[in-house]
Amino acid sequence: MKKAILFLALTTVLCSFVFAEHEVWFSAGHERAFFVDTYRISGEMVDTQIVSSGANLSAYRFFGGNIGIFAHSAFLFPQNVLEFSDEGLYGIDLSQAALNMQCGSLIGIAFRFSTLTNDLHFYIGVGLNIFFASLWAADPEPGSTLSADLFSTSFGIGTDIGLKFDITDRFFIKLGCIITFDFLRFYDMEVYDGRELIRNSSGRNEKFLMFGVRPYIAGGVNLHFRTADGRQRIVTGKPN
């Protein structure tokens, strides 16, 4: 999980500074996430709903026009899980569990559109989505000592849609929403009875589909690169 987090953070930073020649929007903010997925494991169909919240980092780069690239990374903590399977319906409160975390990165092509003023832009990014999850859950039945550890990696596509408002020439706020659709997931699951490992399985989830909606609010800084005295320097503010 630590490697996954480091990879996502580096991806966001690199996408904002590689080929540093044009305008960059760099931001950080708060994100709320709602996930619905369905899959088959050990011959059993499982439907899950997860509510999470956390932080995000985002970088948009435009190459002298309205087309560019973007990366949006999120670091989320699941709070509630509702799971339905052949064994019944279970609700799990994860808000106090420190072992549960999700992180994902959406990378692709970006577009921006001017509105009635130069301080307000509509933007959209479309690209590939990769999502990591590390979840620990205990059996909610009274007296049960069963628990499960799950690590998964899923792949799909997604879009980032929002509005950016420039408060000043340097600083802005964004209101947006990430929408993702994942269709491939690999997992590694261990089930314990107390401290005894009673089941270990890994592989690809069959018939897997996951839909995610993640509204967010973020604040950021406008950056651009100016050439002076034969040197290229990064400065805050929008290019002239």
MOCORHU-V743036 format. One record per residue. RES is the residue in three letters. PHI is phi in radians with two decimals (* if undefined). Layout:
BEGIN
res = (RES & RES)
phi = (PHI & PHI)
END
This chain:
BEGIN
res = (MET & LYS & LYS & ALA & ILE & LEU & PHE & LEU & ALA & LEU & THR & THR & VAL & LEU & CYS & SER & PHE & VAL & PHE & ALA & GLU & HIS & GLU & VAL & TRP & PHE & SER & ALA & GLY & HIS & GLU & ARG & ALA & PHE & PHE & VAL & ASP & THR & TYR & ARG & ILE & SER & GLY & GLU & MET & VAL & ASP & THR & GLN & ILE & VAL & SER & SER & GLY & ALA & ASN & LEU & SER & ALA & TYR & ARG & PHE & PHE & GLY & GLY & ASN & ILE & GLY & ILE & PHE & ALA & HIS & SER & ALA & PHE & LEU & PHE & PRO & GLN & ASN & VAL & LEU & GLU & PHE & SER & ASP & GLU & GLY & LEU & TYR & GLY & ILE & ASP & LEU & SER & GLN & ALA & ALA & LEU & ASN & MET & GLN & CYS & GLY & SER & LEU & ILE & GLY & ILE & ALA & PHE & ARG & PHE & SER & THR & LEU & THR & ASN & ASP & LEU & HIS & PHE & TYR & ILE & GLY & VAL & GLY & LEU & ASN & ILE & PHE & PHE & ALA & SER & LEU & TRP & ALA & ALA & ASP & PRO & GLU & PRO & GLY & SER & THR & LEU & SER & ALA & ASP & LEU & PHE & SER & THR & SER & PHE & GLY & ILE & GLY & THR & ASP & ILE & GLY & LEU & LYS & PHE & ASP & ILE & THR & ASP & ARG & PHE & PHE & ILE & LYS & LEU & GLY & CYS & ILE & ILE & THR & PHE & ASP & PHE & LEU & ARG & PHE & TYR & ASP & MET & GLU & VAL & TYR & ASP & GLY & ARG & GLU & LEU & ILE & ARG & ASN & SER & SER & GLY & ARG & ASN & GLU & LYS & PHE & LEU & MET & PHE & GLY & VAL & ARG & PRO & TYR & ILE & ALA & GLY & GLY & VAL & ASN & LEU & HIS & PHE & ARG & THR & ALA & ASP & GLY & ARG & GLN & ARG & ILE & VAL & THR & GLY & LYS & PRO & ASN)
phi = (* & -1.09 & -1.14 & -1.14 & -1.11 & -1.10 & -1.07 & -1.18 & -1.13 & -1.15 & -1.05 & -1.08 & -1.17 & -1.13 & -1.16 & -1.58 & -2.12 & -1.19 & 0.96 & -1.27 & -2.34 & -2.32 & -1.37 & -2.29 & -1.88 & -2.10 & -2.54 & -2.46 & -2.91 & -1.86 & -2.31 & -2.01 & -2.30 & -2.28 & -2.07 & -2.28 & -2.40 & -2.48 & -2.85 & -2.06 & -2.43 & 0.93 & 1.36 & -1.98 & -1.45 & -2.24 & -2.04 & -2.32 & -2.15 & -2.27 & -1.96 & -2.35 & -2.62 & 3.05 & -2.06 & -2.46 & -2.22 & -2.50 & -2.42 & -2.04 & -2.21 & -2.07 & -1.64 & 1.35 & -2.66 & -1.84 & -2.14 & -2.81 & -2.26 & -2.61 & -2.53 & -2.24 & -2.02 & -2.19 & -2.19 & -2.06 & -2.17 & -1.06 & -1.98 & -2.42 & -2.24 & -2.10 & -2.13 & -2.14 & -2.50 & -1.10 & -1.51 & 2.21 & -1.87 & -2.23 & -2.00 & -2.20 & -1.61 & -1.89 & -1.09 & -1.79 & -1.65 & -1.43 & -1.50 & -1.77 & -2.68 & -2.26 & -2.56 & -2.63 & -2.41 & -2.00 & -2.30 & 3.13 & -1.62 & -2.08 & -2.35 & -2.28 & -2.36 & -1.29 & -1.92 & -1.21 & -2.19 & -1.33 & -1.66 & -2.21 & -2.25 & -1.68 & -2.33 & -2.59 & -2.18 & -2.28 & -3.00 & -1.58 & -2.10 & -2.21 & -2.42 & -1.89 & -2.46 & -2.18 & -2.20 & -2.10 & -2.47 & -1.85 & -1.10 & -1.29 & -1.16 & -1.01 & 1.45 & -1.35 & -1.94 & -1.35 & -2.62 & -2.44 & -1.93 & -2.35 & -2.13 & -2.45 & -2.31 & -2.12 & -2.32 & -3.07 & -2.25 & -2.90 & -2.47 & -2.08 & -2.19 & -3.04 & -2.12 & -2.05 & -2.08 & -1.44 & -1.21 & -2.34 & -1.14 & -1.70 & -1.98 & -2.54 & -2.18 & -2.28 & -2.14 & -2.69 & -2.65 & -1.65 & -2.15 & -2.21 & -2.41 & -1.77 & -2.32 & -2.49 & -2.47 & -1.98 & -2.41 & -2.43 & -2.19 & -2.19 & -2.00 & -2.09 & -1.98 & 1.24 & -1.78 & -1.58 & -1.33 & -1.94 & -2.77 & -2.48 & -2.50 & -2.69 & 2.49 & -1.81 & -1.19 & -1.36 & 0.92 & -1.50 & -2.53 & -2.43 & -2.02 & -2.27 & -2.19 & -2.35 & -1.20 & -2.63 & -2.26 & -2.58 & -2.10 & -2.75 & -2.25 & -1.45 & -2.27 & -2.66 & -2.03 & -2.01 & -1.68 & -2.47 & 0.99 & 1.34 & -2.07 & -1.76 & -2.18 & -1.54 & -2.36 & -1.47 & 1.81 & -1.49 & -1.17 & -1.26)
END
